[in-house]
Every structure is written in C-alpha cells, then in structure tokens.
Amino acid sequence: MSNSPFSPIHVIGGGLAGSEAAWQIAETGVPVILHEMRGVRGTDAHKTDSLAELVCSNSFRSDDATANAVGVIHAEMRLANSLIMACADRNQVPAGGALAVDRDGFAEAVTAAIDAHDLITVVREEVTALPPAEWDLAIVATGPLTSPALAAAIQAQTGEDHLAFFDAIAPIVHRDSIDMNICWHQSRYDKVGPGGNGKDYINCPMDQKQYNAFIDALIGGDTVGFKEWEGTPYFDGCLPIEVMAERGRETLRHGPMKPMGLTNAHNPTVKPYAVVQLRQDNALGTLFNMVGFQTKLKYGAQADIFRMIPGLENAEFARLGGLHRNTYIQSPLLLDRSLTLKSRPGLRFAGQITGCEGYVESAAIGLLAGRFAAAERKGLDPVAPPATTAFGALLSHITGGHLVSEDEPGKRSFQPMNVNFGLFPDLAPGSIVKPEGVKRFRGKDKTIMKRQLMASRALSECSRWLGLA
C-alpha cells in the first residue's frame, strides 16, 4: 500500500457485500483494509472462515437478463467487473434457468482473489465499535449477522431502533441417499439455464394423501423457540416451511411444492398433487439442496418429517436446516443516495444491513458503496446509477423506498426487498407496441414485452453510466 498515493478505505465485513466493495475500491487504485471477524469469532450460521461464504441457498437465482430483474442485475454486475459474479460464473453448477454455484469453490475463489490483490489487506479481527475518526472513509458491510457490540454502536450513532427478521436455512441431502426409482430429473417446464440441460432438479412426487400427512407433520413439528427474539417478523421471501404450512393447507402446493411444469418420468399419466424439488449444491453433484425448505424445526423433527417425502425415506443430510437473526437499519431515514450515513460523512453502509435481500442484491450494493467511496477518496462526487437500471432501482428502494403504515399514517415501514421490476420506473407512454400480425395482445404476452423493454433499457443505461457506451 505504500506505493499508492491514496490513504486506505476501511471495509468492515468480509461477506459478499464487503468483498465486492473491497474489490471495486482496489480496482480503482485505492488501497483497502478489509476487516473480517471470522477466524477470531464465529457466527451462528457460518461454517468456515472463507470470505463470501454462502450461508443459505447456493443459488443466485435467475440468470435471464432479457426479462428477469435478477438476471438484469447479474448482467449489470458483470459489466461493472464484479468479483462476486466472476467467481460465481467460474463455479456454477446446473440449476435450470438459475445461476447456482458450488458454495465451497465459490467462497475459496473469492478469498483467493482478495488475498492476491496487492491493494487489499485482510485483517482478522472483530470490530466492536463504529470506525474511529482516523478511518475517514469506511464501509460497514457486516450483513444480517452483525455482532451485538457493533449493532449497539450503530444504534447509538443513528438513534434509530433496528428492524429484524429471521432467515431460515434449507437442508442439504446426500445425492446417493435419494431413491431415483421414485424421483426423477427435470427442470420446471424443461427450462435450460446456464450450465444446465433442462433436467437439473431432482423431483419428489406426492399424492394428495401423502401431501396432507406431510402438512399435518409440519404443523405439529417441534420448532426452535424464539426466546428473546419473540415477535420478530419474517421476511416473506424466505418463510420457514412450517410457517407457510400454518398459513393454509394449500399454501405449499402453490409455493415451493407446486407441481406445475413437471411430469413424473416413472408415471407420466398421473399428475403429482405436489412436488418437492432438490437443486444441485456442489460441483461434484453429490449434494442437493431442498428448494424452498428453509426451516426452524428442531433437528430431530426435521429428519423424521422430511423422510416422509417419497424418495427421501432413507435420506442422509449433509446439513439440516437452521435459523439465524437478520438485522437491518432504517436506510431511507439514515442514508443518502451514496449510501453515506447522514449523521456521519464518510461512513457508508452496504449489503443486507441496508435492507436489501438476497446474495446478488447484497453484493450489488457492496459494489456501489465501493465505487462511491473510491470516487470520494479521489476527490470526485459519487454519481449514482440511473433509476432505470437494476442498480439504480435497488438503490432507490434502499435510500427512499418504503411503505406507509395504515395503522400509523406517515410512519415509514421499510422492509427488505429483492430486486424486481416493480422497483423500476415505468416505461415511457407508447413504448409497448403490439407486434404486427398479433390479434390479441394482453396479459402475459404484454407483461413479457414490458419486462424485456425494461431489461434492455436497464443494460443500455448501465453501460452509459459505467462509461462503456
């Protein structure tokens, strides 16, 4: 770092957001000190000391940049030289239309790249307070598992209470313990995605009687108590499987266990009443993740209940589901458009602690925070991406998006959000034109065209923002 004309920027947290922020800063020629407590102190959810360890799913979700908002943010990150996306692409495993990765290979690749960068120094230590004054530029990217001491320091600085929700982890099953005389390989609607062939999921069929027995077991299952976390709301995008079951007997059959787009290869004439899908979790194909089966069931109950699923009667679990607390700040009140804490210039927040949800979204906000901080170190004004990009749409939600409480008019009720086209500004009037020769143009067809136009606009605007066009 002694050869750089710039003072270092400090990044606290070596998850996806912190790793991406550090990479983006260093790639501009500005040195970085990356502080990571794992190696000194663990968390309730992490299993290794690797940077960017994936705790929940191994999926980065859809990679369709033509009509899916998640795929668009993937593409924008690739345009921006994202370390997270580069490592994901190099470690992908088949997952239909999704981009899923070998979780160990991915984390090892990120760690190796960070360790090898001449301008990044990794310091293994727990940061228990907000950065001191001499750290004039810093990014807090401690994620949903922010340590209690640092969380208390943030709360004292902001004067705002934290909002929190639980995020549950799905079980992983050994491939050779799955009965393929009952299960079959197929992606929903035979969709072929990156690295896939249309047969990327293992499907476990249920008839109506089996489904109802399974629901009864879920509802009656022994769960982990809330204790001091009692009353904390869940994020609806990652509800525990038993909580979904409690909301109605058919909820799961219209959610993660929906049978649409799937045909039982062993009995093609009989439509399954419900289907449990498992997605490849590592490059060797030896481990499969139970899709949508995040849970707070106790370990013993999990094993018993999940072995009721046809084809998993003898399942061996490499990891059972778990539960950890996610914490995030009231970003619309506390942060400006460059992710800087309004009450303390030079201090930025990034990742899930800002109130975005999802691996990709977390890394994207880390990418933006890193670029903003690097620009400031060089004496430049940070320039936010256009709101028409996926970057800009997500940033707008974090720094200005909120819902108004019906019970308390005027009160902000900010909730975590995945990137989606609902966050994007609408198209200009007249943009959607009925294709020539098409008689009826509405509903799904019109929606697809709208998303395609939004995606195209986003990538074009992002290229211009990055100076690539």
Protein Blocks (a to p, Z undefined) as FASTA:
>chain_A
ZZpcbdcdddehjbfklmmmmmmmmmnopacddddfehjaccfkbmbfbehiafkbmbeb
jabfklpfklmmmmmmmmnopaklmmmmmmcccehjaccddfklmmmmmmmmmmmpmkbc
cdddddfbdcdfklmbacddebjmlcfklmmmmmmmnopacddddddddddddfklpcfk
lgccddehhiacehiaoiabccddddfklmmmmmmmmmmpccddfklmgoiacdfklccf
klmmmnojklmmmmmmpcghiacfklmmbccfbdcddddfbfnopaccdehiacfbdfkl
mmmmmmmpghilmcccfbdcdddddddddfklmpcfkopafklghiacedjlnopacjkl
mmmmmmmmmmmmmmmmnopacddddfkbmklmmmmmmmmgccddfklghiacdddddddf
klpccddehkaccdehiabgghjlmmmmmmmmmmmmmmmmmmmmnopZZ
